[in-house]
């Protein structure tokens, strides 16, 4: 009876030694293993993210090199309305003299910021209104916002799932449940989300591929749904002198109008449910 007991004990010790060996800091780990217990990306995912970021950065820098010389010391990304006024004054003559080059640089910067979720695109939208007026400014903002959101969508499709689960787990579960309930009228629901400030646009951009929203639905909802809010922002850019804070853009009246417009987009869903219950 002693022999089997020894075999069991030996086997247990052997398993313990193997576990200690695996947990040892010097033991080799798979190449795709996570960097640590907290950071959600594997080495491959992190390498892909860095590569994409470097490609975008090099492209943006190359575009800047082709632009006519300017006083770059006075040019920086604005973080307040006062910064934006100074930037607008410094860029007004430059944008007028080199319009095509300036628009190329503006679009590249906007798409870069939107792709990598860099805060400040609302200031870029105000700047478009201040420099180009309502019509041209609105076209620029909506096209750039759609292009940047689409780029963010595909980047998230590549590496976004662990990041979103790490940053916004509860919000992601809520979004996934809402999408699952509205698969038959998904475009209407996405339009509602884009028009109204129900969910942040940044979250929608990165979470959409994770909850299996088709790209054509995402693209169309973004292109159309951003029009009302973009119009409000671009139009406000015409009167930067009267604007004290970004918060002034979206007062109660403005938010009520956006929710009213957004509600129109979900009317077909409500009517369909009513007919189903009847």
N, C-alpha and C positions, 0 to 999 in steps of 0.2 A: 504493500500500500504506500510505502515511502517513495517509490520511484515515480509514480504519477504526480505526487505532490511536488517533487523536485522539478519535474518537467514543467509543471504549471508555473512554479515560482521562477524558473529560469526563463520561461517565455515572457512572464510579466516584466522581469528585469530587462530582458532584451527589448521589449516594446518601450519601456521607460527610457532606455538609452537612446533608442531611435528618435523618440519624441524630443529628448534633450538636444540631440544632434540637430534636429530640424529647427529647433528654436534658437540654436546658437547663433550669435551675430556673425560668426565667420562662415556659417553654412551657406551654400549657394542657393539662391532663390530663382524661380522662373523669371525670364526676361520680362514677362508681362505682369509681374506682381506689382501690387500697389506700393507706392513709395513709403507710406507709413499708414498708421491706423486712422488718421484723420483726413488726409488729402485724398479726394475721390478718384483721381485720374491715375491710370497705369502709366508706365514709362512710355509705351507706344502712343497712348492718347496725348500725353504731355508733349511728346516730340512732334506729333501731328499739329497740335495747337501752336507750338512755337514756330514750326515751319510755315504755317499759313500766315501767322502774324508777321514773320520776317518778309515773306513774299509781298504782302500788302504794304509793309513799311518801305521796302525798297522801291516798289512801284510809285508810292506817294512821293518819296524823296526824288525819284527820277523826274516826275512831273514838275516838282518845284524847281529843279535845276534848269528846266527848259523855259521857265517863265522869265520875263524881263526883270531887271534888277529893281529892287525896292528897298525901303528902309525897314528891314526885317526886325530890327530892334523894337519897333513900335507895334509889331503884329504878334498877337498871342490869342489863345482861345479865351473868350470872355467867360467870366464866372459871376458877373453881376450886370445890372443894367448900366451902371456907370462905366464899366469896362467896355460894354457894347457900344456906348456912345463914342468913346475914344477910338475904338476900332473902326467904327463907321466913318468918322472924320478922317482917319488915316488912309482908308481904302477908297473913299469916294472918287477921287481923281484917278487913282490907279485903275479902278474897275471901269471907269469911263474911257480911259485911254487904251487899255488892253482888255477889252471886254471878253473876247473869246478865250484868251489865256486865263483870265480871272475865273470865268465860269468853270473851266476845266479843273482848276485848282480847288474851287469851292465845292464842286460835285465830288471830287476825289476825297476831300477832307470829310464831307458829310457822310459819304458811304463808309469810309474807314471808321468813323465814330459810331455809326449805327451798327456796323458789323461786330465790333468788339465791345459794344455796350458802354461806350465812353460817355459820361454825362455831358450835356451842353448843346445837344442838337436843337433845343428850343431857342437858344440864342442864335444859332445858324439860321433858323427860320425867320426870326425877327430881323436879322441882317439882310436876308433876301428881300423882305418887304421894304426895308429902308433904302436899299440900293437899286432895286429893280421895279418897284411898284407892285400892285396887287396881282395883276394877271401873270406877268412873267415870273414874279416871285412865287406865286402859288404853283405854277407848273414846275418850277425848279424844285421846290420843297417836296411836293407829292412824288415826283419821279425819283428823287434822291432817297426819300424815306422808303419808298417801295423797293428800290434796288438794294439799299442797305439792309432792310428787313429780310429780303430774300436771301442775301448773302449770309446773314445771321442764321436763317432757317437751315441752310445747307451745312454751315459750320456746326450747328447744334446737332444736326443729323449725324455728323461724324463723331463728335465727342461730347455732346450735350447731356446725354441721359444721366451719367453719374453726377455731373455738376448740379443739374436741376434737382435731382433727388437729395443732394447734399444741402443746397441752399434753400429750396422752397418745398419741402416734402408735403406739408399739409395743403398748400396752395395747388400743388400739382395733382394731388388726389382729388381735390374739389374740381379742378378743371377737367380732369379725365372723366369724372362722373357726369359732369354737365355735357361734355361732348358726346358721351355714350348715349345720353337721353335724347340728343338732338341730331342724330346721324342723318335722318331723312330731310332735315332742313338746316344743314350745317352752314351753308353760305349765309342764310339769314342771321343765324346766331353769331357768326364771325363778324358780320357787318355791325351788329349791335355792339359787340365788344370793341371794335375799332372806333366806332363813332363816340361811344360813351366811355368815361373813365372808370368803368367797372373793374377792369384788370389793367395793370401797367403794360404798355406796349412792349417794353423790353421782355417781360415775362412771356407774353404771347408769342414773341419772335422765337424764343429759345424752347418753349414748351410745345409748340404746335407740331413739330415733327415727332416728338416723343409720344404724343397722344394720337398719332396717326391721322393728322389732318392733311389731306392731299394738297400738293403744292399749288395746283390751279385754283383751289378754293381759297387758300391762304393768300395767293397773289391778288386775286380779284377783290377779296374783302379788304385787303390792305390798300390797294389802289383807289377804291371807291370810298372806303370807310374813313380814310384820313382826310378827305376833302374838307368836311366842316370845321374840324379843329385847326387844320392847317390854314384855312381861310381866316379864321379869327386871329391866329398868331401873326400871319403875314400882314394882315391889315393893321394890326397893332404896331408893326414895325414902321409904318408911315409916321407915327407920332411918338417916337422914342422919348422926346422931351417931356411928354406928359405922363410917361410910364414910370412908376416908382419901383415896382417890384414885379417879378414874374407872377406872383400870386394875384396881381390885379387883372391878369388875363382871364382868369376863370372864376368870376364871381358867381353868386347864386343864380343870377339871371342867365348867364352864359351856360352854366351847367344844366339848368332846366331846359334850355333850348336844345342842347346836345342830347339829353335823354329823350326829349320829345322826338327828335329826328331819328334817334336810334330805335325808339319804340315802333316806328313805322316799319322798320326792317323785320321785326318779329311778329307783325300782325298775321302773315300767312300761317305761321306756326300755331298761333293761338286759335285761328279759325279752323285749322285742320283738326286740332285736338277737340274743339267743340263739336265738330261734325262726327268725330269718332265716338265721343261719349253719347251723343244723341242716337 
